[in-house]
């Protein structure tokens, strides 16, 4: 079965004249918001969603209930934050939406990704350090961010990759890490470089994937800022299929890049629109587009936001869960996860909520 899986070439799905995959069936019913928070609590921006190894419990890492007013034209990347908060951003919910566990208070600035490995451990990505405005208000927040932290299911810190508060290069540091995934042998793959898509970005920006052993020892990095194969402009998420291939949400280039575990380029797919989040289950790929036609500079005209669902076998996009909000700025799911029953959970940055899309039977 696995050997029969194929990937369509870039000639089919990397063309600049590719027609938008907007008008597709939606076999889901939506509940928004989903998940019961403690009395008096609110959701912060979140794009970090994962499914526990039981196939049904939901893990999220939100930005501590922070709901700042973001000036027009500014990015949530510089405003949504856990700086100065005592809220525990890592939360676990059961299938009914009941909160059953939370931890991680005081450890993060900007939780950006949560991932559950084969052993049930949690990996949380902290994409940036406190900025000048946040440090002025919270001087003690200097030594946080630019790290990937591995937790036990009960919240014990098992491993930290990167130097807290320092943006740099491996082996000692990371630079704006965005996502993490682990291979069957335990090797760790971390995407870096959140700011590569923004106005003024250039070759000095980071765009790479870094590889570490299961114990956190640096192996190598690959990639730089750019648009050629193996180059990235904001590799916003990373996932792995059943054959051990990496799928990178190269958001600024409006494509998914497919690489092997040694970073050799295999293919690129543009038919899933402008990818913010990727989730793979049962040889199906789920891709969240939270930005097309929605930012002040109207990126990716003609394409609509939402979650596109397709086959890894042929790259065909079959379904689309549309964004219900036709609003400016980031909207719809930015991160997502899929449970064993096929229900889709979306973490939304703009609306600041967790959403559940029930698969129709």
C-alpha positions as YAML, in Angstrom:
chain: A
units: angstrom
residues:
- id: 1
  name: UNK
  ca: [0.00, 0.00, 0.00]
- id: 2
  name: UNK
  ca: [2.65, 2.52, 0.97]
- id: 3
  name: UNK
  ca: [4.81, 1.73, -2.02]
- id: 4
  name: UNK
  ca: [1.90, 2.51, -4.30]
- id: 5
  name: UNK
  ca: [1.63, 6.09, -3.11]
- id: 6
  name: UNK
  ca: [2.85, 8.65, -5.63]
- id: 7
  name: UNK
  ca: [3.42, 12.38, -5.70]
- id: 8
  name: UNK
  ca: [2.34, 14.59, -8.57]
- id: 9
  name: UNK
  ca: [5.13, 16.59, -10.13]
- id: 10
  name: UNK
  ca: [5.59, 20.32, -9.92]
- id: 11
  name: UNK
  ca: [4.44, 20.60, -13.52]
- id: 12
  name: UNK
  ca: [0.95, 19.67, -12.34]
- id: 13
  name: UNK
  ca: [0.68, 21.62, -9.11]
- id: 14
  name: UNK
  ca: [3.39, 24.28, -9.11]
- id: 15
  name: UNK
  ca: [2.23, 26.37, -12.05]
- id: 16
  name: UNK
  ca: [1.63, 30.09, -11.64]
- id: 17
  name: UNK
  ca: [-1.63, 29.83, -13.64]
- id: 18
  name: UNK
  ca: [-3.11, 27.17, -11.34]
- id: 19
  name: UNK
  ca: [-6.81, 27.86, -10.85]
- id: 20
  name: UNK
  ca: [-7.99, 28.45, -7.27]
- id: 21
  name: UNK
  ca: [-9.41, 25.39, -5.53]
- id: 22
  name: UNK
  ca: [-12.31, 27.24, -3.92]
- id: 23
  name: UNK
  ca: [-15.56, 25.62, -5.03]
- id: 24
  name: UNK
  ca: [-15.41, 22.25, -3.31]
- id: 25
  name: UNK
  ca: [-17.80, 20.22, -1.12]
- id: 26
  name: UNK
  ca: [-17.81, 20.77, 2.64]
- id: 27
  name: UNK
  ca: [-18.88, 17.58, 4.48]
- id: 28
  name: UNK
  ca: [-18.49, 19.14, 7.93]
- id: 29
  name: UNK
  ca: [-20.67, 20.88, 10.49]
- id: 30
  name: UNK
  ca: [-19.00, 23.53, 12.63]
- id: 31
  name: UNK
  ca: [-19.18, 24.39, 16.33]
- id: 32
  name: UNK
  ca: [-17.50, 27.66, 17.27]
- id: 33
  name: UNK
  ca: [-16.12, 28.24, 19.77]
- id: 34
  name: UNK
  ca: [-15.44, 24.74, 21.11]
- id: 35
  name: UNK
  ca: [-13.89, 23.86, 24.46]
- id: 36
  name: UNK
  ca: [-14.96, 24.97, 27.95]
- id: 37
  name: UNK
  ca: [-12.60, 27.36, 29.70]
- id: 38
  name: UNK
  ca: [-12.63, 28.07, 33.45]
- id: 39
  name: UNK
  ca: [-15.03, 30.82, 34.57]
- id: 40
  name: UNK
  ca: [-13.64, 34.25, 33.80]
- id: 41
  name: UNK
  ca: [-11.09, 32.92, 31.30]
- id: 42
  name: UNK
  ca: [-10.89, 33.82, 27.63]
- id: 43
  name: UNK
  ca: [-9.12, 32.36, 24.66]
- id: 44
  name: UNK
  ca: [-5.98, 34.02, 23.45]
- id: 45
  name: UNK
  ca: [-4.85, 33.71, 19.88]
- id: 46
  name: UNK
  ca: [-4.01, 30.12, 19.08]
- id: 47
  name: UNK
  ca: [-2.74, 28.11, 16.18]
- id: 48
  name: UNK
  ca: [-1.24, 25.27, 18.23]
- id: 49
  name: UNK
  ca: [-3.56, 22.24, 18.18]
- id: 50
  name: UNK
  ca: [-2.75, 18.52, 18.45]
- id: 51
  name: UNK
  ca: [-4.49, 15.21, 19.10]
- id: 52
  name: UNK
  ca: [-3.38, 12.99, 21.95]
- id: 53
  name: UNK
  ca: [-2.21, 9.45, 21.21]
- id: 54
  name: UNK
  ca: [-5.59, 8.19, 22.44]
- id: 55
  name: UNK
  ca: [-6.93, 9.54, 19.13]
- id: 56
  name: UNK
  ca: [-9.55, 11.78, 20.69]
- id: 57
  name: UNK
  ca: [-8.29, 14.14, 23.42]
- id: 58
  name: UNK
  ca: [-7.28, 17.60, 22.20]
- id: 59
  name: UNK
  ca: [-4.19, 19.54, 23.22]
- id: 60
  name: UNK
  ca: [-3.84, 23.26, 22.56]
- id: 61
  name: UNK
  ca: [-1.34, 25.97, 23.41]
- id: 62
  name: UNK
  ca: [-2.94, 29.40, 23.32]
- id: 63
  name: UNK
  ca: [-1.38, 32.77, 23.98]
- id: 64
  name: UNK
  ca: [-2.52, 33.03, 27.60]
- id: 65
  name: UNK
  ca: [-5.87, 34.68, 27.02]
- id: 66
  name: UNK
  ca: [-4.18, 37.85, 25.82]
- id: 67
  name: UNK
  ca: [-6.52, 39.89, 23.66]
- id: 68
  name: UNK
  ca: [-4.69, 43.11, 22.82]
- id: 69
  name: UNK
  ca: [-5.97, 45.71, 20.43]
- id: 70
  name: UNK
  ca: [-3.80, 45.36, 17.34]
- id: 71
  name: UNK
  ca: [-3.27, 48.60, 15.40]
- id: 72
  name: UNK
  ca: [-4.38, 48.51, 11.75]
- id: 73
  name: UNK
  ca: [-1.69, 47.12, 9.49]
- id: 74
  name: UNK
  ca: [0.24, 45.52, 12.35]
- id: 75
  name: UNK
  ca: [0.85, 41.78, 12.66]
- id: 76
  name: UNK
  ca: [-0.49, 39.64, 15.52]
- id: 77
  name: UNK
  ca: [3.05, 38.23, 15.65]
- id: 78
  name: UNK
  ca: [4.20, 41.34, 17.53]
- id: 79
  name: UNK
  ca: [1.17, 41.73, 19.80]
- id: 80
  name: UNK
  ca: [-0.43, 38.44, 20.87]
- id: 81
  name: UNK
  ca: [1.74, 37.20, 23.71]
- id: 82
  name: UNK
  ca: [2.07, 35.43, 27.06]
- id: 83
  name: UNK
  ca: [4.46, 38.12, 28.33]
- id: 84
  name: UNK
  ca: [3.62, 38.99, 31.93]
- id: 85
  name: UNK
  ca: [0.85, 36.40, 32.17]
- id: 86
  name: UNK
  ca: [0.36, 33.73, 34.84]
- id: 87
  name: UNK
  ca: [-2.12, 31.77, 32.71]
- id: 88
  name: UNK
  ca: [-1.14, 28.18, 31.85]
- id: 89
  name: UNK
  ca: [-1.17, 28.12, 28.03]
- id: 90
  name: UNK
  ca: [-1.01, 24.34, 27.50]
- id: 91
  name: UNK
  ca: [-4.45, 22.74, 27.85]
- id: 92
  name: UNK
  ca: [-5.93, 19.29, 27.36]
- id: 93
  name: UNK
  ca: [-9.63, 18.75, 26.59]
- id: 94
  name: UNK
  ca: [-11.69, 15.57, 26.47]
- id: 95
  name: UNK
  ca: [-14.11, 14.76, 23.66]
- id: 96
  name: UNK
  ca: [-16.90, 16.77, 25.28]
- id: 97
  name: UNK
  ca: [-14.75, 19.89, 25.43]
- id: 98
  name: UNK
  ca: [-14.11, 19.66, 29.17]
- id: 99
  name: UNK
  ca: [-10.74, 21.01, 30.30]
- id: 100
  name: UNK
  ca: [-8.95, 18.18, 32.10]
- id: 101
  name: UNK
  ca: [-5.38, 19.45, 32.43]
- id: 102
  name: UNK
  ca: [-3.30, 22.62, 32.03]
- id: 103
  name: UNK
  ca: [0.31, 23.63, 32.65]
- id: 104
  name: UNK
  ca: [3.19, 25.75, 31.33]
- id: 105
  name: UNK
  ca: [2.57, 29.00, 33.21]
- id: 106
  name: UNK
  ca: [5.43, 31.47, 32.92]
- id: 107
  name: UNK
  ca: [7.43, 29.44, 30.40]
- id: 108
  name: UNK
  ca: [6.54, 31.01, 27.05]
- id: 109
  name: UNK
  ca: [6.19, 34.26, 25.14]
- id: 110
  name: UNK
  ca: [4.57, 33.17, 21.88]
- id: 111
  name: UNK
  ca: [3.37, 29.53, 21.77]
- id: 112
  name: UNK
  ca: [3.14, 28.70, 18.08]
- id: 113
  name: UNK
  ca: [2.92, 24.92, 17.70]
- id: 114
  name: UNK
  ca: [2.10, 21.90, 19.82]
- id: 115
  name: UNK
  ca: [2.96, 18.38, 18.67]
- id: 116
  name: UNK
  ca: [2.44, 14.95, 20.22]
- id: 117
  name: UNK
  ca: [5.12, 12.36, 19.43]
- id: 118
  name: UNK
  ca: [4.80, 8.57, 19.22]
- id: 119
  name: UNK
  ca: [5.52, 8.23, 22.95]
- id: 120
  name: UNK
  ca: [2.81, 10.68, 23.93]
- id: 121
  name: UNK
  ca: [5.20, 13.47, 24.87]
- id: 122
  name: UNK
  ca: [4.37, 17.07, 23.99]
- id: 123
  name: UNK
  ca: [6.54, 19.49, 22.05]
- id: 124
  name: UNK
  ca: [5.76, 23.21, 22.25]
- id: 125
  name: UNK
  ca: [7.36, 25.82, 20.00]
- id: 126
  name: UNK
  ca: [7.95, 29.34, 21.35]
- id: 127
  name: UNK
  ca: [8.40, 31.40, 18.19]
- id: 128
  name: UNK
  ca: [9.85, 34.64, 19.51]
- id: 129
  name: UNK
  ca: [11.25, 36.48, 22.51]
- id: 130
  name: UNK
  ca: [9.64, 39.48, 24.18]
- id: 131
  name: UNK
  ca: [9.84, 42.62, 22.08]
- id: 132
  name: UNK
  ca: [10.87, 46.05, 23.37]
- id: 133
  name: UNK
  ca: [7.32, 47.01, 24.32]
- id: 134
  name: UNK
  ca: [6.82, 43.78, 26.26]
- id: 135
  name: UNK
  ca: [10.21, 43.95, 27.98]
- id: 136
  name: UNK
  ca: [9.55, 47.48, 29.12]
- id: 137
  name: UNK
  ca: [6.36, 46.31, 30.82]
- id: 138
  name: UNK
  ca: [7.84, 42.99, 31.99]
- id: 139
  name: UNK
  ca: [11.66, 43.24, 32.41]
- id: 140
  name: UNK
  ca: [11.89, 39.66, 33.72]
- id: 141
  name: UNK
  ca: [10.69, 38.25, 30.38]
- id: 142
  name: UNK
  ca: [14.05, 38.69, 28.64]
- id: 143
  name: UNK
  ca: [15.18, 35.05, 28.82]
- id: 144
  name: UNK
  ca: [12.27, 33.38, 27.05]
- id: 145
  name: UNK
  ca: [11.42, 32.46, 23.48]
- id: 146
  name: UNK
  ca: [13.17, 31.07, 20.38]
- id: 147
  name: UNK
  ca: [13.00, 27.55, 21.82]
- id: 148
  name: UNK
  ca: [11.31, 24.19, 21.39]
- id: 149
  name: UNK
  ca: [10.40, 22.47, 24.67]
- id: 150
  name: UNK
  ca: [9.59, 18.79, 25.14]
- id: 151
  name: UNK
  ca: [7.22, 17.87, 27.99]
- id: 152
  name: UNK
  ca: [5.98, 14.66, 29.50]
- id: 153
  name: UNK
  ca: [2.17, 14.32, 29.34]
- id: 154
  name: UNK
  ca: [2.08, 15.59, 32.94]
- id: 155
  name: UNK
  ca: [4.06, 18.74, 32.21]
- id: 156
  name: UNK
  ca: [7.61, 17.77, 33.21]
- id: 157
  name: UNK
  ca: [10.21, 19.49, 31.03]
- id: 158
  name: UNK
  ca: [12.29, 16.76, 29.36]
- id: 159
  name: UNK
  ca: [14.33, 18.70, 26.79]
- id: 160
  name: UNK
  ca: [14.84, 22.26, 25.55]
- id: 161
  name: UNK
  ca: [16.32, 23.00, 22.13]
- id: 162
  name: UNK
  ca: [17.63, 26.54, 21.66]
- id: 163
  name: UNK
  ca: [18.83, 29.21, 24.06]
- id: 164
  name: UNK
  ca: [15.89, 30.97, 25.76]
- id: 165
  name: UNK
  ca: [15.59, 34.58, 24.62]
- id: 166
  name: UNK
  ca: [18.36, 34.31, 22.01]
- id: 167
  name: UNK
  ca: [17.70, 34.35, 18.26]
- id: 168
  name: UNK
  ca: [20.62, 32.65, 16.54]
- id: 169
  name: UNK
  ca: [21.80, 29.57, 14.73]
- id: 170
  name: UNK
  ca: [22.13, 25.92, 15.68]
- id: 171
  name: UNK
  ca: [23.61, 24.13, 17.45]
- id: 172
  name: UNK
  ca: [23.10, 26.52, 20.38]
- id: 173
  name: UNK
  ca: [20.21, 28.70, 19.23]
- id: 174
  name: UNK
  ca: [17.12, 28.84, 17.04]
- id: 175
  name: UNK
  ca: [15.68, 31.79, 15.13]
- id: 176
  name: UNK
  ca: [11.90, 32.24, 15.21]
- id: 177
  name: UNK
  ca: [11.05, 28.51, 15.32]
- id: 178
  name: UNK
  ca: [7.57, 27.86, 14.00]
- id: 179
  name: UNK
  ca: [6.95, 24.11, 14.10]
- id: 180
  name: UNK
  ca: [8.37, 20.72, 15.04]
- id: 181
  name: UNK
  ca: [7.89, 17.08, 14.06]
- id: 182
  name: UNK
  ca: [9.75, 13.87, 14.94]
- id: 183
  name: UNK
  ca: [10.67, 10.86, 12.81]
- id: 184
  name: UNK
  ca: [10.25, 7.18, 13.65]
- id: 185
  name: UNK
  ca: [13.86, 6.99, 14.92]
- id: 186
  name: UNK
  ca: [13.31, 10.03, 17.15]
- id: 187
  name: UNK
  ca: [15.12, 12.59, 14.98]
- id: 188
  name: UNK
  ca: [13.69, 16.08, 15.48]
- id: 189
  name: UNK
  ca: [12.89, 18.50, 12.65]
- id: 190
  name: UNK
  ca: [12.32, 22.18, 13.45]
- id: 191
  name: UNK
  ca: [11.14, 24.84, 11.00]
- id: 192
  name: UNK
  ca: [12.63, 28.32, 11.55]
- id: 193
  name: UNK
  ca: [11.98, 31.82, 10.24]
- id: 194
  name: UNK
  ca: [8.55, 33.32, 10.90]
- id: 195
  name: UNK
  ca: [9.25, 36.79, 9.49]
- id: 196
  name: UNK
  ca: [10.29, 35.83, 5.97]
- id: 197
  name: UNK
  ca: [6.94, 36.68, 4.40]
- id: 198
  name: UNK
  ca: [6.68, 40.24, 5.65]
- id: 199
  name: UNK
  ca: [7.31, 43.47, 3.78]
- id: 200
  name: UNK
  ca: [11.00, 44.28, 3.81]
- id: 201
  name: UNK
  ca: [12.11, 40.66, 4.27]
- id: 202
  name: UNK
  ca: [15.17, 39.56, 2.32]
- id: 203
  name: UNK
  ca: [18.23, 37.31, 2.28]
- id: 204
  name: UNK
  ca: [19.12, 38.29, 5.85]
- id: 205
  name: UNK
  ca: [15.94, 36.61, 7.06]
- id: 206
  name: UNK
  ca: [16.03, 32.98, 8.14]
- id: 207
  name: UNK
  ca: [14.17, 30.30, 6.20]
- id: 208
  name: UNK
  ca: [15.32, 26.79, 7.08]
- id: 209
  name: UNK
  ca: [14.65, 23.37, 8.55]
- id: 210
  name: UNK
  ca: [17.03, 22.12, 11.27]
- id: 211
  name: UNK
  ca: [17.54, 18.48, 12.22]
- id: 212
  name: UNK
  ca: [18.53, 17.12, 15.64]
- id: 213
  name: UNK
  ca: [18.93, 13.69, 17.20]
- id: 214
  name: UNK
  ca: [16.32, 12.48, 19.66]
- id: 215
  name: UNK
  ca: [18.56, 13.78, 22.45]
- id: 216
  name: UNK
  ca: [18.75, 17.27, 20.95]
- id: 217
  name: UNK
  ca: [22.19, 17.01, 19.34]
- id: 218
  name: UNK
  ca: [22.40, 19.13, 16.19]
- id: 219
  name: UNK
  ca: [22.80, 17.24, 12.90]
- id: 220
  name: UNK
  ca: [22.36, 19.84, 10.14]
- id: 221
  name: UNK
  ca: [20.21, 22.63, 8.71]
- id: 222
  name: UNK
  ca: [18.95, 23.18, 5.19]
- id: 223
  name: UNK
  ca: [17.36, 26.12, 3.41]
- id: 224
  name: UNK
  ca: [17.54, 29.88, 3.25]
- id: 225
  name: UNK
  ca: [15.23, 32.78, 2.49]
- id: 226
  name: UNK
  ca: [14.03, 32.64, -1.10]
- id: 227
  name: UNK
  ca: [11.65, 31.03, -3.58]
- id: 228
  name: UNK
  ca: [13.73, 28.34, -5.29]
- id: 229
  name: UNK
  ca: [13.25, 24.66, -4.38]
- id: 230
  name: UNK
  ca: [14.54, 24.14, -0.85]
- id: 231
  name: UNK
  ca: [14.24, 27.86, -0.01]
- id: 232
  name: UNK
  ca: [11.54, 29.31, 2.21]
- id: 233
  name: UNK
  ca: [9.65, 32.48, 3.05]
- id: 234
  name: UNK
  ca: [8.13, 31.68, 6.44]
- id: 235
  name: UNK
  ca: [8.09, 27.89, 6.76]
- id: 236
  name: UNK
  ca: [5.07, 28.15, 9.03]
- id: 237
  name: UNK
  ca: [4.39, 24.49, 9.77]
- id: 238
  name: UNK
  ca: [5.90, 21.07, 9.13]
- id: 239
  name: UNK
  ca: [4.40, 17.57, 9.06]
- id: 240
  name: UNK
  ca: [5.50, 14.06, 8.12]
- id: 241
  name: UNK
  ca: [3.69, 11.35, 6.16]
- id: 242
  name: UNK
  ca: [3.70, 7.58, 6.67]
- id: 243
  name: UNK
  ca: [6.70, 7.20, 4.35]
- id: 244
  name: UNK
  ca: [8.83, 9.67, 6.27]
- id: 245
  name: UNK
  ca: [8.56, 12.64, 3.92]
- id: 246
  name: UNK
  ca: [8.44, 16.19, 5.21]
- id: 247
  name: UNK
  ca: [5.68, 18.58, 4.16]
- id: 248
  name: UNK
  ca: [6.61, 22.21, 4.78]
- id: 249
  name: UNK
  ca: [4.00, 24.99, 4.76]
- id: 250
  name: UNK
  ca: [6.06, 27.55, 2.82]
- id: 251
  name: UNK
  ca: [3.48, 30.25, 3.46]
- id: 252
  name: UNK
  ca: [5.20, 33.27, 1.94]
- id: 253
  name: UNK
  ca: [5.71, 31.34, -1.31]
- id: 254
  name: UNK
  ca: [2.13, 30.01, -1.27]
- id: 255
  name: UNK
  ca: [3.14, 26.39, -1.62]
- id: 256
  name: UNK
  ca: [3.86, 23.18, 0.23]
- id: 257
  name: UNK
  ca: [7.37, 21.85, -0.28]
- id: 258
  name: UNK
  ca: [7.93, 18.11, 0.04]
- id: 259
  name: UNK
  ca: [11.38, 16.93, 1.16]
- id: 260
  name: UNK
  ca: [12.99, 13.69, 2.22]
- id: 261
  name: UNK
  ca: [14.55, 13.36, 5.66]
- id: 262
  name: UNK
  ca: [17.93, 14.45, 4.32]
- id: 263
  name: UNK
  ca: [16.25, 17.61, 2.92]
- id: 264
  name: UNK
  ca: [16.40, 16.57, -0.75]
- id: 265
  name: UNK
  ca: [13.64, 18.34, -2.67]
- id: 266
  name: UNK
  ca: [10.89, 16.03, -3.97]
- id: 267
  name: UNK
  ca: [8.02, 18.25, -5.09]
- id: 268
  name: UNK
  ca: [6.00, 21.39, -4.47]
- id: 269
  name: UNK
  ca: [2.23, 21.78, -4.30]
- id: 270
  name: UNK
  ca: [0.39, 25.06, -4.80]
- id: 271
  name: UNK
  ca: [-3.15, 23.64, -5.04]
- id: 272
  name: UNK
  ca: [-3.65, 23.86, -1.26]
- id: 273
  name: UNK
  ca: [-3.44, 27.68, -1.42]
- id: 274
  name: UNK
  ca: [-1.41, 29.75, 1.06]
- id: 275
  name: UNK
  ca: [-0.61, 27.20, 3.79]
- id: 276
  name: UNK
  ca: [-0.46, 28.22, 7.44]
- id: 277
  name: UNK
  ca: [-0.99, 24.77, 8.98]
- id: 278
  name: UNK
  ca: [-0.63, 21.16, 7.85]
- id: 279
  name: UNK
  ca: [-1.94, 17.95, 9.43]
- id: 280
  name: UNK
  ca: [-1.62, 14.44, 8.02]
- id: 281
  name: UNK
  ca: [-3.73, 11.43, 9.02]
- id: 282
  name: UNK
  ca: [-4.45, 8.20, 7.13]
- id: 283
  name: UNK
  ca: [-2.74, 9.42, 3.96]
- id: 284
  name: UNK
  ca: [-4.98, 12.49, 3.81]
- id: 285
  name: UNK
  ca: [-3.58, 16.00, 4.10]
- id: 286
  name: UNK
  ca: [-5.42, 18.86, 5.80]
- id: 287
  name: UNK
  ca: [-4.14, 22.37, 5.05]
- id: 288
  name: UNK
  ca: [-5.24, 25.59, 6.75]
- id: 289
  name: UNK
  ca: [-5.16, 28.87, 4.81]
- id: 290
  name: UNK
  ca: [-5.71, 31.78, 7.20]
- id: 291
  name: UNK
  ca: [-4.46, 34.66, 5.05]
- id: 292
  name: UNK
  ca: [-5.43, 34.53, 1.37]
- id: 293
  name: UNK
  ca: [-7.19, 37.69, 0.24]
- id: 294
  name: UNK
  ca: [-7.49, 38.82, 3.83]
- id: 295
  name: UNK
  ca: [-4.46, 40.82, 4.87]
- id: 296
  name: UNK
  ca: [-4.21, 44.56, 4.30]
- id: 297
  name: UNK
  ca: [-2.00, 43.90, 1.28]
- id: 298
  name: UNK
  ca: [-4.46, 41.33, -0.17]
- id: 299
  name: UNK
  ca: [-2.08, 38.43, -0.74]
- id: 300
  name: UNK
  ca: [-2.99, 35.55, -3.06]
- id: 301
  name: UNK
  ca: [-5.92, 37.21, -4.88]
- id: 302
  name: UNK
  ca: [-8.63, 34.89, -6.12]
- id: 303
  name: UNK
  ca: [-8.03, 32.24, -3.47]
- id: 304
  name: UNK
  ca: [-10.33, 31.89, -0.48]
- id: 305
  name: UNK
  ca: [-9.35, 31.07, 3.07]
- id: 306
  name: UNK
  ca: [-10.35, 27.88, 4.83]
- id: 307
  name: UNK
  ca: [-9.23, 24.29, 5.33]
- id: 308
  name: UNK
  ca: [-8.50, 22.26, 2.20]
- id: 309
  name: UNK
  ca: [-8.47, 18.49, 2.40]
- id: 310
  name: UNK
  ca: [-6.90, 16.18, -0.14]
- id: 311
  name: UNK
  ca: [-5.13, 12.93, -0.88]
- id: 312
  name: UNK
  ca: [-1.42, 12.36, -0.43]
- id: 313
  name: UNK
  ca: [-1.59, 9.71, -3.14]
- id: 314
  name: UNK
  ca: [-2.31, 12.11, -5.99]
- id: 315
  name: UNK
  ca: [-2.38, 15.60, -4.48]
- id: 316
  name: UNK
  ca: [-6.00, 16.18, -5.45]
- id: 317
  name: UNK
  ca: [-7.91, 18.65, -3.26]
- id: 318
  name: UNK
  ca: [-11.30, 17.09, -2.49]
- id: 319
  name: UNK
  ca: [-12.95, 19.27, 0.15]
- id: 320
  name: UNK
  ca: [-12.82, 22.75, 1.59]
- id: 321
  name: UNK
  ca: [-14.14, 23.97, 4.94]
- id: 322
  name: UNK
  ca: [-14.71, 27.66, 4.20]
- id: 323
  name: UNK
  ca: [-13.80, 30.56, 6.42]
- id: 324
  name: UNK
  ca: [-17.15, 31.89, 7.70]
- id: 325
  name: UNK
  ca: [-15.69, 35.36, 8.27]
- id: 326
  name: UNK
  ca: [-15.03, 37.60, 5.30]
- id: 327
  name: UNK
  ca: [-12.88, 39.96, 7.32]
- id: 328
  name: UNK
  ca: [-9.60, 41.74, 6.86]
- id: 329
  name: UNK
  ca: [-6.60, 40.36, 8.66]
- id: 330
  name: UNK
  ca: [-5.81, 36.77, 9.52]
- id: 331
  name: UNK
  ca: [-8.88, 34.61, 9.93]
- id: 332
  name: UNK
  ca: [-10.01, 31.00, 9.74]
- id: 333
  name: UNK
  ca: [-7.86, 28.24, 11.15]
- id: 334
  name: UNK
  ca: [-4.12, 28.85, 11.23]
- id: 335
  name: UNK
  ca: [-3.28, 25.55, 12.89]
- id: 336
  name: UNK
  ca: [-5.28, 22.34, 12.88]
- id: 337
  name: UNK
  ca: [-5.49, 18.72, 13.99]
- id: 338
  name: UNK
  ca: [-7.68, 15.74, 13.09]
- id: 339
  name: UNK
  ca: [-8.90, 13.08, 15.50]
- id: 340
  name: UNK
  ca: [-9.34, 9.36, 14.82]
- id: 341
  name: UNK
  ca: [-12.97, 9.90, 13.77]
- id: 342
  name: UNK
  ca: [-12.01, 12.50, 11.18]
- id: 343
  name: UNK
  ca: [-13.22, 15.54, 13.11]
- id: 344
  name: UNK
  ca: [-11.13, 18.64, 12.39]
- id: 345
  name: UNK
  ca: [-10.06, 21.11, 15.09]
- id: 346
  name: UNK
  ca: [-8.96, 24.57, 14.02]
- id: 347
  name: UNK
  ca: [-6.97, 27.04, 16.08]
- id: 348
  name: UNK
  ca: [-7.85, 30.57, 15.03]
- id: 349
  name: UNK
  ca: [-5.57, 33.56, 15.58]
- id: 350
  name: UNK
  ca: [-7.80, 36.39, 14.37]
- id: 351
  name: UNK
  ca: [-11.10, 35.32, 15.99]
- id: 352
  name: UNK
  ca: [-9.12, 33.90, 18.97]
- id: 353
  name: UNK
  ca: [-10.95, 30.63, 19.43]
- id: 354
  name: UNK
  ca: [-10.83, 26.86, 19.03]
- id: 355
  name: UNK
  ca: [-13.31, 25.47, 16.51]
- id: 356
  name: UNK
  ca: [-14.50, 21.90, 15.92]
- id: 357
  name: UNK
  ca: [-15.66, 20.71, 12.52]
- id: 358
  name: UNK
  ca: [-17.70, 17.51, 12.89]
- id: 359
  name: UNK
  ca: [-17.45, 15.09, 10.02]
- id: 360
  name: UNK
  ca: [-20.91, 14.31, 8.63]
- id: 361
  name: UNK
  ca: [-21.79, 10.64, 8.64]
...
